[in-house]
Amino acid sequence: MNQADLSKLVSALRIAVKPKPRLLSCPEGPAGRLKKLRATVTALVKYERIELNYPRADEAQGYAERLISDAIRNRDCHKHTMEMADYWLNEKQLVHKLFKVLVPRYQNYNSSFTRLVLGPKTYPGYYAGTAILELKGNPFPALQPENHNYHYWLHNVLLEEAKKEFRSAREERNAGTTESVTTES
């Protein structure tokens, strides 16, 4: 029997996707939910960074990842991929942006194409759970500074050695007091 290679049939997403969709409250029902998600994915492709509430950002991230991964895998000559891009992107000029700008940008990516960052908490008041959803490689400044390794900076090395000396002196002092207590009893 000739088994098909599953990696060719279904694109592998690089993020964890929940098996059940989130229960986003929408008075228009499931059609309204999809309408909101389509507007979110359209805004993400258009602006490349959007701020919205966390549940909708988390849900839209999976749809955006799938759209981009299918566009990379099948290009613009595949009928199903074009229909999917036409469905998820409300503005038709964004279909061209997807295939001409985003696909070449993410062609050699090994990680996810989107980043989800928790937004700032507003105080005082009710924390609504805002999040920032962005496409990686966008032209905007980074939201989170890069973590630098400051371990080998001179003042950190000197402080670390001072801590070691202090701890060893304290251990010697504690060992001396415990020996004098045991000899007295």
C-alpha positions, 0 to 999 in steps of 0.5 A: 500500500502506498501511504500519502505523506501527511506533511504534503496534505496539511500544513503544520502550524507552528503555534498551539491551536486549541481543539475547540474554538473560543466562546466569543460572545457575539449577538449576531451568533456564529456568523457574527463571530466569523465576521469579527475574526475576518475583520481581525485577520484583515486588520493584522495583514493590513497594519501588521500590528494590532491591539485588541482583547486577548481572547479574540487575538488568540483565536485570530492568531491561529487563522492568520498562521494557517492563512500564511502557511498555506500561502507559502506552501501553495503560492497564488496559483492554487485555487483553494488557497486563493479562495481562502485568502479571498474569504479571510481578507476583506480588502482585495488589495491585501491578497496581493500583499499576502502573496507579494510581501508576506510570502517572500518575508516568511519563506525561510522562517522556522518559527511562527509568523505571528507574535502575541504579547500581553498588553499593559494592565490599566490601573485603576479599573477592570483589566479587560485582558488586552493583547498585541498581535503582530506579524514578525518582521514588521517595520515597527520598533520591538515591543519587548527589548531583547534580553542581553546577557549582562552576566559577564559585565565587569560590575556583575562579575565583581558582585558575584565574587563578593557574594561568594566570599561573603557566603564562604565567610558566613559558612565558616563563621556558622561552622565555628559556632556549631563546633563550640556549641557541640564541645560545650555540651 
